[in-house]
Structures are given as structure tokens and as C-alpha cells.
Amino acid sequence: MNRSFIFPPYSALFLDSCGGWCFDKASSFFLFKAAAFSVFSVGERTVIDHFDRKETCFCNPLYLLEYYLCRGYFAVGYIGYEFLRFTEDGITTNVKKKGPVFPGFYFLFFEESSVSGGRIENLDGFLNQDNVFQGKELRTDIGFLSSVSKEMYLDMVRRAREYIAKGDIYQVNLSRRFSLCVDKDPVSCFFSIYRVQPVPFGCYIDFGDFKLISGSMELFLRKKGNKIITKPIKGTIRRGDTEESDNLLRAELINSEKERAENLMIVDLMRNDLSKICRYGTVRVNKLFDVEPYSTLHQMVSEVEGELEDGVSISDIIIKTFPPGSVTGAPKRRALEIIDELEPHLRGPYCGVLGIFFPSGDFVLSVGIRILVLKGKEGIFWTGSGIVWDSDPVKEYEETVLKARFIKIALGIV
């Protein structure tokens, strides 16, 4: 995949390095070409965009998602962090926060004939059908800015620890937003990022006005039939330069009391969230404190599974579990309030969820981390760190830098 590709507007590509998006081993990518229409939310309004005309209503867009799935459409897109206004009564985000405003909910809808799948090794052939995706490689110029300086982030961590000391919360995730100038074919950016760090939940979605690239490795929810699974990630350490140093760092992560405690807090939170929608006694922890290696870091991952109650809808599932516990904190509601107080920027798609809904009602949603949004020549991405009582502010800041490393490498940021 050395050539540059430009997707037609309102198309999407989902890449799966190890059983992320796909329910079976026969496929490792999904290609969605030319959506029939889209549904997005702007504040209290929900818009149905047929691309030649628009309809507006004042309803929860999750209900429209269910409506169109029942009529045989596939849906791909995201639910942004600020969508919590629909899922957490009485909690809204500060309208004076900095940064571009993205729709809180944005999904493209596709007829079955517009959906292809296959093995990654065959992807180049799919992309080149009818020369639809061929484009010109462009020059790249990159400048780099953050909404939160090192000093600001250290202060945010100290203030979060004060809340922990008072007993308001046990853990909270605090983020930084970065912006950069990218004068490069967006699809080439996606392939560059994916090559640097192959992940289970890679995706590129063209929403017309902006493009969303995700290099997420975290599963928020996978529903198949009446089974639902979540795989929260908490705990990060860099990769070593040699096999010996890499093994030592991995062992350090596995044996870290802080990282295990932080992971366990989120596992308990997700068990509680799943218990709201699952049959009594079916929620269980399948894996605890596993470590998964990626090109630039190791991550600590656990897995929780349950069996859904009869009659539970997609709307019920999202409303009871969103936003993801691993990127908010515990207890979740108070953590959301503290995030709104401490962070000066909007999160947008970051720390929301994104993925695929199938006409059957099954779905796969990743956590909106390792996200790059391209709008014109502006690129925006976010990183964060989970704060607990024994957090070292400097180390938490360094974790936000480490998590940005794969984007910096892929886009040539020095």
C-alpha cells in the first residue's frame, strides 16, 4: 500500500489486525463505499442528511439508529464524548471550552451492496477497483501545538489528587488536545499510522467536512446475539529498545500495584455498567491484568462478559454504559463533573466510541482513543492518562507524551 488513495466522500475503511472488528477469521477489513445518507446531532437537534436535502428533528439519534438498522442498513461512525448529555441526566459540558465543535453523534448508513470485506492482503485490489480511490500524494508540513502545557497538566493532576484525597473519586482520566498542520492525503495519513502501529480497531471514515482516523486498540463493547463483551485498558508502559529491556518493562507493568489497582477500578466500574443490562449472575471477568504489546507501548487489558436481558435495545445498552469507564473515571458521574471542570478543551470524538452496527442488531464499538481528526489542513488529536492517589504528576504528563508518539512517528513530527 505505497500509493496514495482518496476515498469518495462518505465512505469508510475498517482494518483489523487481530480479530477486532470482525466476528470471524475469514475477514480482516470492511470497506464501505458511498453512504446512502447520514444522521448527526448538533446540540439538541438531530439532522438526517440525504446529501441533496436535510431533515431536522428533536429526538435522541440513537432511536433513528435503531430505526434504520431494522430496515437493513449498516451504520458506521462515532458517538462523541459530549453525547453524555443524552446518557447522564443533569450533566452537560462547558460551552465556553476551547477547540472546534464536532457533532456529538455522527453515523453514515450503507446499503448491503455498498459493503465489502476480505483479508488485508487483498485490500490493495479492493481499493483500486475502477480507480475510484487513486489520488495524488501531497506535501506534508507539520507544526505542533497543545491546548494544555506541561505546567497546566501538572496542575490538573494535582487538583485531581485533591479530589481523590477528599473522597470524591478514586480515579479520573485527564486529557490534552494537540493540533498540527497536515498537508497530506488523509488516507495516506491513515495507512502511515496503521503501519507504525497495527491495532485491532483501525479505521478511516470520511464524513465529508472532516475525516476521522482511529488507531484504537481498546474494545468498548462487542455484541453478538445476547452476549456482550468489554475489554477495558488501564496501565501503560513504553516498549524497550532490546528484547531484554522490553521483557523487564513488561514485567514492571504486570507487577505494578498502581497500574493493577487502576485497572481493577475500571473493571469493577464496567462490571457494574454491564449488570444494568445483563441477566443476574451472568456478568463475569474472563481475563484480568493481561498485557498486550504494541509497537510503541505495552497496555494492561482485562475482559468482562455478560448475557443481555431479554428485550434490551441498542439504545438501552448505550445509555446505560456510555461514556466508557476507562476514559472517564470512578465513580463515573463525579469523574465526569471533574473532567468538565479541569479540562479547558472539548473532547469531540475522543473518549467517545466508534464502530460498526450491523442490520442484525450486533455491533462492535471501540473506545475513541488514538484518534486523529483532519479538517482541511488542520489535524487534531488527544491523549490522556488515568490519575489515582499515588500518581506522580510528571509521570502522568510523560504518559500523555508517550501515547502521542505513534502519531508523531507516522506523520514525521520531530
Secondary structure as GFF3:
##gff-version 3
##sequence-region A 1 414
A	DSSP	beta_strand	12	15	.	.	.	ID=ss1
A	DSSP	beta_strand	29	32	.	.	.	ID=ss2
A	DSSP	beta_strand	37	42	.	.	.	ID=ss3
A	DSSP	beta_strand	45	49	.	.	.	ID=ss4
A	DSSP	beta_strand	54	57	.	.	.	ID=ss5
A	DSSP	alpha_helix	61	69	.	.	.	ID=ss6
A	DSSP	beta_strand	74	79	.	.	.	ID=ss7
A	DSSP	three_ten_helix	81	83	.	.	.	ID=ss8
A	DSSP	alpha_helix	84	87	.	.	.	ID=ss9
A	DSSP	beta_strand	105	110	.	.	.	ID=ss10
A	DSSP	three_ten_helix	112	114	.	.	.	ID=ss11
A	DSSP	beta_strand	115	118	.	.	.	ID=ss12
A	DSSP	three_ten_helix	120	122	.	.	.	ID=ss13
A	DSSP	alpha_helix	123	127	.	.	.	ID=ss14
A	DSSP	three_ten_helix	129	131	.	.	.	ID=ss15
A	DSSP	beta_strand	144	146	.	.	.	ID=ss16
A	DSSP	alpha_helix	150	166	.	.	.	ID=ss17
A	DSSP	beta_strand	171	181	.	.	.	ID=ss18
A	DSSP	alpha_helix	186	196	.	.	.	ID=ss19
A	DSSP	beta_strand	201	206	.	.	.	ID=ss20
A	DSSP	beta_strand	211	216	.	.	.	ID=ss21
A	DSSP	beta_strand	219	224	.	.	.	ID=ss22
A	DSSP	beta_strand	227	231	.	.	.	ID=ss23
A	DSSP	beta_strand	233	238	.	.	.	ID=ss24
A	DSSP	alpha_helix	243	255	.	.	.	ID=ss25
A	DSSP	alpha_helix	257	275	.	.	.	ID=ss26
A	DSSP	beta_strand	284	293	.	.	.	ID=ss27
A	DSSP	beta_strand	297	307	.	.	.	ID=ss28
A	DSSP	alpha_helix	314	321	.	.	.	ID=ss29
A	DSSP	three_ten_helix	325	327	.	.	.	ID=ss30
A	DSSP	beta_strand	329	330	.	.	.	ID=ss31
A	DSSP	alpha_helix	332	342	.	.	.	ID=ss32
A	DSSP	beta_strand	353	357	.	.	.	ID=ss33
A	DSSP	beta_strand	363	367	.	.	.	ID=ss34
A	DSSP	beta_strand	371	375	.	.	.	ID=ss35
A	DSSP	beta_strand	378	387	.	.	.	ID=ss36
A	DSSP	alpha_helix	393	403	.	.	.	ID=ss37
A	DSSP	alpha_helix	405	411	.	.	.	ID=ss38
###
